Amino acid sequence: MKRFLTLVVAVLVSGYVAVSDARSEPQELRRLIVGLYDGREIKSPEFTRVHTIATMPLNHLGFVVKQYDISKGLPPDEVVAKAHGIFTWFLSPVRADPGAFLSWANKQVDAGRRFVIFGHPGAERSELSSLDRRQFDLLMRRIGVNWENGWVGLTYDTRVKTLDTRLYEFERKLPLVLPAYPLVTPSDPTVRSLLVVSDKSSGRNSHLALIGPMGAYVAPQYAVFLNERGDETRRAWYLNPFEFFRHAFKTDALPKPDTTTLSGRRVYYSHIDGDAWHNISRVEAFIGKHAPSAKVAYERIFKRYPDLPVTVGAVTGDLETGWYGNKEAVELARKIYALPNIEAGTHTHSHPFAWEFFHDTPAAAEIPYLKNYPPRPGKSLAESVWDPKAVISGKDDHTAKPTKKLEKYYTRPRAYAVKRFNLKDEIIGSIRFLEEKVLPPGKKVMIVQWSGDTEPWAKAIAMTRDAKVRNINGGDPRMDGDFTSYAWVAPLARRVDDQWQVYSSGSNENIYTKGWSRHYAGYRRVVDTFRNTGSPIRVKPINIYYHFYTAERSDAFNALRQVIEFARKQDIAPVTASQFAAMVDGFLKVRIVRLDKDRWRIENRDGLQTIRFDKATLRAVDFARSTGVIGQRWHQGSLYVALDGTVRSPIIATKATDGVAGTPTAERPYLIDSRWSVRGLAWADKAFRFTARGFGDGEFRWRVRLPGLYRIVTTTDDGDTETVTAKTATNTLVFRVKTNDTKTRRFKVERIGEAS
């Protein structure tokens, strides 16, 4: 099998610290994962196996993953001090000093950090000095491994002797002819062996996956199947990564920040990038009308589905007169952004395709590509680029060579080059243009949607933070067709220096159509991703992500409509793209402080409003010892706890239940699930109050103390009042508020009699 990537990655998995029940002092749970990779073998941390394959399941378990280049030195002590454990996935020995690495690794175990190894241990034992060999053996023994100087290369006589089916052959069975493997045995009787193979010719057993007292080990090629096929890669987990990491890092009964769920329902959001705003649509109903794709999207998507929010990121170069815009484009943009279900985003100004091209690059590097830019409407090419002399003669300026190469699928580094590239124009300038020339009063740009290869450098990301807007795009997660593995589901975000780029939760139609070249109805397959990432484990929200060019073709447009109709039928909590990005930002920086047994304080959570407890079918919220908790719901064996956005530092306490089906009793009302976001819950003897806002009809399911007839009064800020009644013969009260707007409503729910 060919090597998938040449890289060296060691990851410090800094996660949840195991805390004794006897501890009385509050202590923050450690969630940080620090990763090591060798920058001399792979320059970009986003291409490591840790990032592309392992980080998503680690995110699901509540861990934050950061990576450090080991060729530049080991992580500083102040970073490692926050770590819970260490996770390495080396393909070869580290190029740094192996002795220094092993000494450092043992110090981490000394400090109580669990050490988990996938693949190569990072050093060749036979090549180490006697002192370093002792360090190697000590580390291996402490994680449960006796490392023997032996390797079985020919495996035709090797068979699986023991396999833990709870953790192995999760997505793919092991091959009949096994990969080569090292000779490894458990270091003590407490070690749990997940996979034992036996060589018939020698009679020797080797334990290729173990969980030990201070960590775990999985031999090379026994965690994930990877196989190159043309320009694609087949991936599938042999291990169940969720269960393996759960055991290896002991995360049971500890709270996990969750970005998939809001108010007890699966999060839904949608965003559209501004590419092809002006392209003439050939959608059946618009043939011959010379309608731009943006108008078709406005008429047939944005207006027809007022119950679903869409974040629209215009390329402001497509709107601005003097670039590629006109009055008609601006007027259409004003109509789009005036809709209550439309959130304002920006897809930058000139739409960079290759962000790295412009990173610390002289402007002259763009000159050889200027001939490839499209002329502005009614203008010559010379009138459409920032250096007219470069294109008037029709010849390249060979004195100005590009300092960065473009990917093979790009013929120019951005969509438009009317002016020299300026990062501030791309972000701050595009925000100002929209807010000053397009958006209605009171509406602001909320998010930057990265363009092109979606690989901005740290300064660009920091600029969005300084502008107080969110950012999103990249990752391209999917789990459908040829990519039906969790190994293809991207993590929550990419770390760039000290900045975080939030990834989208689904791939867009460009991915499903081979770069918009064929299979134009391919986006309908994203429904399988929604299903697979929602069950049996909910790992992603539903994210409908597309471009305006989908409105060019009937087949693509019909596929989008099918996807939207599927989503409308799901049990969802619709939010905007910036709200989802705020959830991810909250995940990355939230502090979870253990106060005492089964009781935690949640701090610094930004837009994150859900905390999940796994393996919790016999546990429930203890409302008497909690504050700032709106409700609870069980799903897939986990307990999802909804927090109150008006409470800065809520406290969650849990308690044991008897396991009886249904919703457990409580001395106060609590939310089971809602389509809208619920805040400010307060209750008295017979009534409770809250505030809620969302998209579409307000659907609510509450657990109340008594069955009976209930009156629900809603009031908006402008004084509109509506009263409905609902009755229940059980303790579950369900009611709906029908509306065509997105106004915030105050609710009073009062029991007024017995159910007849």
MITORTI-294961 format. One record per residue (C-alpha): x, y, z; residue in one letter. Coordinates in steps of 0.02 Angstrom, whole numbers, padded with zeros to 5 digits, always signed. Layout:
<nodes>
XYZA;...
</nodes>
This chain:
<nodes>
+00000+00000+00000M;+00065+00171-00046K;+00094+00294+00094R;-00050+00414+00110F;+00055+00562+00166L;+00233+00583+00222T;+00215+00665+00389L;+00262+00655+00570V;+00127+00699+00692V;+00127+00684+00879A;-00022+00751+00969V;-00033+00795+01150L;-00210+00754+01191V;-00250+00870+01328S;-00426+00834+01376G;-00527+00804+01528Y;-00434+00781+01689V;-00495+00640+01801A;-00547+00723+01963V;-00571+00634+02128S;-00745+00644+02203D;-00663+00695+02365A;-00591+00855+02291R;-00674+01006+02368S;-00585+01145+02274E;-00657+01194+02104P;-00545+01139+01962Q;-00554+01176+01776E;-00565+01024+01665L;-00421+01014+01543R;-00482+01005+01363R;-00330+01055+01260L;-00250+00941+01132I;-00076+00993+01080V;-00013+00911+00922G;+00165+00885+00863L;+00212+00869+00680Y;+00377+00881+00586D;+00373+01034+00475G;+00518+00966+00373R;+00406+00824+00313E;+00238+00911+00303I;+00225+01099+00306K;+00039+01121+00335S;-00037+01055+00496P;-00210+01046+00415E;-00149+00900+00307F;-00091+00790+00451T;-00189+00633+00492R;-00221+00704+00664V;-00315+00851+00589H;-00402+00769+00443T;-00449+00603+00525I;-00432+00602+00715A;-00483+00777+00767T;-00668+00762+00728M;-00700+00617+00849P;-00590+00706+00977L;-00696+00863+00954N;-00851+00757+00981H;-00779+00703+01148L;-00752+00886+01195G;-00567+00905+01154F;-00486+01056+01072V;-00342+01010+00958V;-00187+01118+00930K;-00031+01065+00838Q;+00152+01116+00854Y;+00297+01089+00734D;+00421+00975+00823I;+00562+01029+00707S;+00549+01199+00791K;+00553+01128+00965G;+00435+01049+01089L;+00284+01146+01152P;+00319+01268+01293P;+00285+01213+01471D;+00143+01336+01494E;+00051+01253+01349V;+00085+01074+01402V;+00031+01114+01579A;-00148+01128+01515K;-00142+00957+01433A;-00229+00799+01490H;-00133+00678+01382G;-00026+00649+01229I;-00076+00572+01065F;+00050+00532+00929T;+00020+00468+00752W;+00196+00455+00681F;+00235+00375+00513L;+00422+00372+00543S;+00549+00419+00678P;+00546+00600+00730V;+00686+00699+00651R;+00714+00797+00810A;+00824+00727+00948D;+00734+00564+00995P;+00813+00563+01167G;+00747+00736+01207A;+00576+00687+01142F;+00569+00527+01246L;+00628+00616+01403S;+00496+00749+01376W;+00362+00616+01344A;+00400+00527+01507N;+00389+00691+01601K;+00213+00713+01533Q;+00163+00541+01598V;+00246+00585+01765D;+00128+00734+01772A;-00022+00617+01751G;-00053+00648+01566R;-00113+00497+01470R;-00008+00449+01318F;-00089+00370+01166V;+00010+00311+01014I;-00055+00274+00840F;+00071+00202+00718G;+00259+00227+00738H;+00313+00264+00917P;+00426+00404+00856G;+00593+00319+00884A;+00679+00160+00823E;+00723+00066+00982R;+00868-00028+00901S;+00951+00135+00850E;+00940+00219+01020L;+01079+00237+01147S;+01064+00130+01303S;+01003+00281+01402L;+00873+00329+01272D;+00821+00147+01256R;+00779+00144+01441R;+00674+00301+01416Q;+00586+00217+01270F;+00550+00057+01367D;+00488+00155+01517L;+00366+00253+01411L;+00301+00098+01323M;+00277+00000+01485R;+00181+00142+01564R;+00054+00144+01424I;+00040-00046+01429G;+00166-00106+01300V;+00317-00221+01304N;+00411-00176+01145W;+00513-00317+01071E;+00645-00294+00938N;+00553-00389+00805G;+00445-00357+00653W;+00336-00475+00551V;+00342-00421+00370G;+00267-00576+00286L;+00096-00604+00362T;+00024-00746+00255Y;+00032-00861+00408D;-00036-00729+00528T;-00215-00737+00585R;-00323-00636+00705V;-00330-00729+00869K;-00432-00608+00976T;-00531-00456+00923L;-00638-00342+01032D;-00790-00317+00921T;-00851-00173+01028R;-00704-00068+00970L;-00641-00153+00812Y;-00702-00175+00632E;-00807-00019+00655F;-00820+00035+00472E;-00711-00094+00385R;-00654-00272+00423K;-00470-00309+00438L;-00398-00385+00278P;-00368-00571+00264L;-00184-00536+00230V;-00140-00421+00372L;-00020-00273+00363P;+00156-00298+00430A;+00167-00274+00618Y;+00287-00258+00765P;+00303-00387+00904L;+00213-00310+01052V;+00145-00386+01213T;+00053-00314+01364P;+00162-00245+01503S;+00049-00300+01645D;-00114-00398+01678P;-00221-00241+01689T;-00191-00198+01506V;-00343-00220+01394R;-00299-00303+01227S;-00415-00257+01084L;-00327-00351+00944L;-00212-00501+00958V;-00136-00586+00806V;-00038-00749+00799S;+00098-00806+00680D;+00071-00991+00648K;+00250-01026+00595S;+00327-00958+00756S;+00177-00971+00872G;+00209-00794+00932R;+00067-00678+00977N;+00070-00490+00956S;-00053-00370+01036H;-00079-00234+00906L;-00204-00126+00999A;-00201-00103+01188L;-00269+00013+01320I;-00156+00021+01472G;-00145+00108+01639P;-00077+00273+01573M;-00121+00270+01389G;-00147+00162+01236A;-00061+00096+01080Y;-00119+00048+00904V;+00007-00025+00781A;+00039+00056+00610P;-00102+00026+00484Q;-00217-00050+00616Y;-00317+00106+00662A;-00378+00165+00491V;-00380+00092+00317F;-00300+00212+00193L;-00275+00174+00010N;-00230+00292-00132E;-00335+00273-00289R;-00294+00396-00426G;-00318+00570-00356D;-00433+00509-00218E;-00402+00416-00057T;-00509+00279+00018R;-00526+00295+00206R;-00615+00192+00337A;-00592+00165+00522W;-00547-00010+00584Y;-00561+00058+00761L;-00714+00141+00831N;-00628+00308+00868P;-00767+00372+00980F;-00761+00220+01094E;-00573+00201+01085F;-00536+00381+01133F;-00672+00373+01264R;-00583+00230+01350H;-00406+00289+01315A;-00438+00461+01389F;-00572+00412+01515K;-00702+00542+01468T;-00859+00458+01538D;-00977+00559+01647A;-00887+00720+01601L;-00978+00862+01511P;-00944+00891+01326K;-00978+01058+01242P;-01091+01021+01093D;-01112+01121+00932T;-01238+01005+00848T;-01388+01040+00959T;-01487+01190+01018L;-01642+01187+01129S;-01643+00998+01117G;-01648+00992+00926R;-01519+00968+00790R;-01448+01132+00729V;-01485+01185+00550Y;-01401+01327+00457Y;-01374+01376+00276S;-01257+01493+00186H;-01229+01541+00005I;-01067+01610-00067D;-01084+01751-00192G;-00998+01669-00342D;-01092+01690-00508A;-01209+01828-00449W;-01224+01894-00628H;-01226+01729-00721N;-01382+01712-00828I;-01497+01575-00766S;-01558+01434-00876R;-01679+01369-00746V;-01834+01317-00840E;-01952+01454-00780A;-01824+01591-00819F;-01765+01539-00992I;-01765+01689-01109G;-01789+01814-00967K;-01603+01856-00950H;-01619+01838-00762A;-01459+01834-00659P;-01436+01685-00546S;-01449+01796-00392A;-01626+01847-00443K;-01678+01665-00464V;-01612+01623-00291A;-01704+01774-00221Y;-01869+01729-00302E;-01868+01540-00284R;-01766+01507-00125I;-01750+01655-00008F;-01931+01715-00025K;-02011+01542-00040R;-01933+01474+00119Y;-01954+01613+00249P;-01950+01481+00385D;-01767+01441+00347L;-01626+01568+00373P;-01492+01592+00240V;-01330+01687+00265T;-01291+01773+00100V;-01110+01818+00068G;-01099+01935-00081A;-00937+01966-00173V;-00942+02154-00161T;-00839+02170-00321G;-00996+02103-00407D;-01098+02248-00337L;-00984+02399-00337E;-00991+02514-00488T;-00814+02534-00553G;-00784+02350-00526W;-00909+02224-00598Y;-01068+02292-00522G;-01208+02408-00572N;-01364+02490-00501K;-01470+02337-00540E;-01355+02223-00441A;-01358+02340-00292V;-01548+02353-00297E;-01565+02164-00303L;-01443+02148-00158A;-01548+02271-00058R;-01704+02166-00087K;-01614+02007-00036I;-01539+02077+00123Y;-01704+02159+00172A;-01786+01989+00195L;-01802+01944+00380P;-01732+01768+00354N;-01574+01832+00268I;-01417+01862+00369E;-01283+01975+00295A;-01114+01899+00261G;-00972+01946+00144T;-00880+01832+00025H;-00740+01963+00015T;-00718+02100-00116H;-00612+02028-00257S;-00637+01845-00212H;-00461+01776-00186P;-00444+01599-00255F;-00271+01561-00183A;-00251+01652-00018W;-00070+01602+00007E;-00026+01686-00158F;-00056+01855-00076F;+00029+01817+00089H;+00185+01927+00100D;+00193+01928-00090T;+00244+02079-00196P;+00103+02150-00300A;+00209+02121-00457A;+00186+01934-00435A;+00009+01953-00502E;+00063+02038-00664I;+00089+01878-00768P;-00091+01828-00728Y;-00176+01992-00769L;-00210+01935-00948K;-00321+01797-00876N;-00445+01915-00791Y;-00617+01947-00866P;-00650+02120-00940P;-00773+02227-00845R;-00943+02244-00929P;-00923+02364-01076G;-00737+02390-01040K;-00577+02325-01115S;-00459+02211-01020L;-00337+02355-01000A;-00475+02453-00913E;-00511+02305-00798S;-00343+02271-00714V;-00231+02374-00602W;-00083+02372-00724D;-00150+02410-00899P;+00024+02403-00978K;+00038+02219-00933A;-00105+02171-01049V;-00108+02303-01187I;+00030+02219-01286S;-00042+02047-01256G;+00128+01987-01196K;+00182+01933-01023D;+00297+02043-00923D;+00434+01915-00899H;+00528+02028-00779T;+00394+01998-00648A;+00384+01815-00601K;+00256+01752-00476P;+00330+01707-00308T;+00193+01584-00267K;+00126+01449-00381K;-00059+01427-00404L;-00146+01262-00390E;-00169+01178-00559K;-00355+01219-00562Y;-00328+01407-00546Y;-00280+01516-00695T;-00275+01675-00590R;-00256+01707-00403P;-00424+01796-00380R;-00585+01831-00473A;-00553+02016-00507Y;-00400+02128-00510A;-00465+02304-00539V;-00350+02364-00400K;-00197+02291-00318R;-00236+02164-00184F;-00264+02239-00013N;-00317+02130+00134L;-00408+02272+00220K;-00512+02301+00062D;-00559+02117+00056E;-00627+02111+00232I;-00655+02283+00308I;-00691+02363+00140G;-00821+02234+00090S;-00906+02249+00260I;-00914+02438+00247R;-00981+02433+00069F;-01124+02318+00117L;-01168+02413+00276E;-01158+02586+00195E;-01230+02550+00021K;-01338+02394+00033V;-01404+02338+00201L;-01565+02406+00277P;-01554+02509+00438P;-01512+02404+00589G;-01439+02257+00492K;-01252+02224+00501K;-01130+02107+00417V;-01110+01963+00538M;-00985+01845+00456I;-00847+01827+00327V;-00866+01676+00213Q;-00691+01629+00152W;-00672+01617-00036S;-00573+01507-00156G;-00462+01379-00071D;-00525+01443+00098T;-00350+01448+00173E;-00328+01624+00243P;-00174+01663+00343W;-00181+01715+00526A;-00186+01904+00495K;-00340+01885+00386A;-00431+01785+00519I;-00378+01907+00654A;-00449+02049+00548M;-00621+01969+00556T;-00606+01959+00745R;-00554+02141+00755D;-00704+02187+00648A;-00813+02091+00773K;-00881+01972+00641V;-00872+01783+00634R;-00787+01680+00498N;-00828+01516+00411I;-00789+01398+00265N;-00665+01260+00228G;-00653+01081+00287G;-00774+01009+00157D;-00843+00872+00270P;-00948+00736+00192R;-01006+00560+00229M;-01091+00494+00074D;-01059+00401-00089G;-00876+00349-00097D;-00841+00444+00064F;-00948+00349+00189T;-00828+00356+00334S;-00808+00466+00486Y;-00629+00484+00424A;-00698+00605+00293W;-00791+00714+00418V;-00689+00869+00453A;-00664+00942+00626P;-00743+01102+00690L;-00603+01221+00647A;-00426+01249+00584R;-00295+01331+00693R;-00183+01456+00603V;-00048+01521+00721D;-00152+01592+00863D;-00313+01610+00762Q;-00458+01491+00728W;-00545+01470+00561Q;-00718+01394+00581V;-00757+01256+00456Y;-00926+01234+00373S;-01023+01080+00426S;-01055+01013+00251G;-00979+01014+00078S;-01052+01129-00054N;-01113+01085-00228E;-00941+01123-00303N;-00875+00967-00216I;-01018+00859-00279Y;-01001+00918-00460T;-00812+00894-00483K;-00782+01081-00480G;-00945+01123-00569W;-00897+01019-00721S;-01020+00872-00719R;-01154+00782-00617H;-01240+00948-00590Y;-01378+00867-00487A;-01247+00787-00374G;-01285+00898-00227Y;-01438+00794-00186R;-01315+00666-00114R;-01280+00784+00031V;-01440+00716+00110V;-01345+00555+00145D;-01213+00657+00237T;-01350+00737+00341F;-01418+00565+00385R;-01249+00484+00420N;-01183+00627+00526T;-01345+00629+00625G;-01362+00444+00663S;-01308+00333+00749P;-01197+00472+00818I;-01242+00655+00798R;-01075+00734+00750V;-01129+00879+00639K;-01274+00999+00615P;-01369+01007+00451I;-01282+01135+00341N;-01350+01178+00168I;-01205+01267+00084Y;-01204+01320-00099Y;-01164+01458-00225H;-01268+01567-00340F;-01215+01463-00489Y;-01331+01326-00428T;-01470+01440-00492A;-01396+01432-00669E;-01456+01256-00710R;-01623+01168-00684S;-01544+01003-00632D;-01434+01084-00499A;-01574+01198-00441F;-01697+01055-00424N;-01568+00957-00324A;-01552+01105-00205L;-01740+01115-00185R;-01746+00929-00143Q;-01613+00954-00009V;-01707+01101+00066I;-01870+01003+00069E;-01782+00861+00159F;-01714+00979+00290A;-01883+01060+00320R;-01955+00892+00374K;-01822+00863+00506Q;-01828+00899+00692D;-01718+01055+00679I;-01674+01216+00766A;-01634+01338+00624P;-01498+01469+00658V;-01391+01585+00552T;-01214+01543+00499A;-01144+01672+00619S;-01240+01593+00763Q;-01162+01425+00721F;-00989+01504+00710A;-01020+01580+00882A;-01058+01405+00947M;-00891+01343+00879V;-00800+01493+00951D;-00882+01450+01117G;-00827+01269+01102F;-00647+01323+01075L;-00636+01434+01227K;-00767+01375+01352V;-00706+01337+01528R;-00788+01194+01623I;-00754+01201+01809V;-00794+01053+01920R;-00868+01115+02084L;-00901+00949+02169D;-00971+00778+02130K;-01083+00787+01975D;-01086+00977+01974R;-01000+01096+01850W;-00993+01282+01812R;-00988+01333+01628I;-00889+01491+01590E;-00837+01594+01439N;-00949+01498+01319R;-00989+01634+01189D;-01131+01566+01080G;-01123+01387+01144L;-01287+01340+01231Q;-01280+01149+01244T;-01181+01033+01355I;-01189+00846+01323R;-01164+00700+01442F;-01129+00533+01358D;-01182+00362+01421K;-01312+00454+01523A;-01476+00358+01505T;-01480+00338+01694L;-01439+00519+01734R;-01537+00681+01730A;-01517+00863+01776V;-01533+00898+01961D;-01625+01064+01943F;-01622+01097+02130A;-01432+01111+02123R;-01422+01193+01951S;-01437+01372+01890T;-01458+01438+01714G;-01521+01273+01643V;-01670+01285+01524I;-01700+01101+01492G;-01640+00927+01450Q;-01668+00793+01319R;-01603+00616+01294W;-01544+00565+01120H;-01438+00416+01065Q;-01396+00375+01245G;-01333+00550+01283S;-01409+00687+01391L;-01415+00856+01303Y;-01429+01001+01425V;-01495+01168+01361A;-01420+01323+01442L;-01497+01494+01468D;-01412+01625+01360G;-01455+01760+01488T;-01353+01674+01624V;-01167+01710+01609R;-01100+01561+01707S;-01233+01427+01726P;-01209+01279+01842I;-01259+01103+01791I;-01287+00968+01921A;-01339+00791+01876T;-01414+00650+01975K;-01459+00467+01951A;-01630+00418+01883T;-01725+00254+01887D;-01711+00232+01698G;-01899+00236+01670V;-01940+00285+01491A;-01999+00462+01460G;-01951+00624+01543T;-01900+00622+01727P;-01995+00719+01856T;-01939+00889+01917A;-02005+01020+02037E;-02003+01151+01899R;-02047+01157+01714P;-01908+01124+01590Y;-01889+01125+01402L;-01880+00958+01312I;-01855+01032+01139D;-01898+01184+01035S;-01875+01248+00858R;-01836+01420+00930W;-01697+01474+01047S;-01766+01494+01223V;-01694+01615+01352R;-01737+01694+01518G;-01838+01554+01596L;-01926+01598+01759A;-02064+01506+01850W;-02190+01524+01990A;-02319+01406+02064D;-02436+01389+01915K;-02347+01485+01777A;-02180+01504+01692F;-02109+01636+01578R;-01974+01640+01444F;-01917+01733+01290T;-01894+01649+01121A;-01851+01690+00942R;-01821+01588+00787G;-01868+01551+00607F;-02033+01476+00555G;-02172+01428+00675D;-02124+01417+00856G;-02135+01234+00908E;-02114+01196+01093F;-02116+01040+01200R;-02107+01066+01389W;-02108+00952+01539R;-02233+01025+01663V;-02272+00973+01841R;-02457+00940+01815L;-02570+00887+01671P;-02709+01006+01628G;-02767+01151+01521L;-02637+01286+01489Y;-02650+01464+01422R;-02501+01531+01323I;-02490+01719+01299V;-02358+01790+01182T;-02306+01973+01168T;-02186+02058+01047T;-02084+02214+01080D;-02203+02316+00972D;-02353+02262+01077G;-02430+02124+00971D;-02513+01997+01085T;-02580+01824+01046E;-02661+01695+01157T;-02675+01509+01125V;-02724+01362+01235T;-02656+01187+01244A;-02700+01040+01354K;-02610+00882+01404T;-02660+00725+01496A;-02477+00692+01537T;-02333+00798+01599N;-02280+00843+01421T;-02353+01006+01356L;-02340+01039+01168V;-02391+01201+01084F;-02355+01300+00926R;-02349+01484+00884V;-02384+01519+00700K;-02291+01668+00629T;-02217+01738+00469N;-02088+01848+00555D;-01932+01828+00661T;-01981+01943+00804K;-01929+01905+00982T;-02078+01852+01086R;-02108+01848+01274R;-02208+01698+01333F;-02315+01669+01486K;-02376+01489+01508V;-02506+01465+01645E;-02607+01315+01702R;-02790+01368+01704I;-02883+01206+01737G;-02896+01019+01725E;-02885+00929+01558A;-03062+00880+01508S;
</nodes>
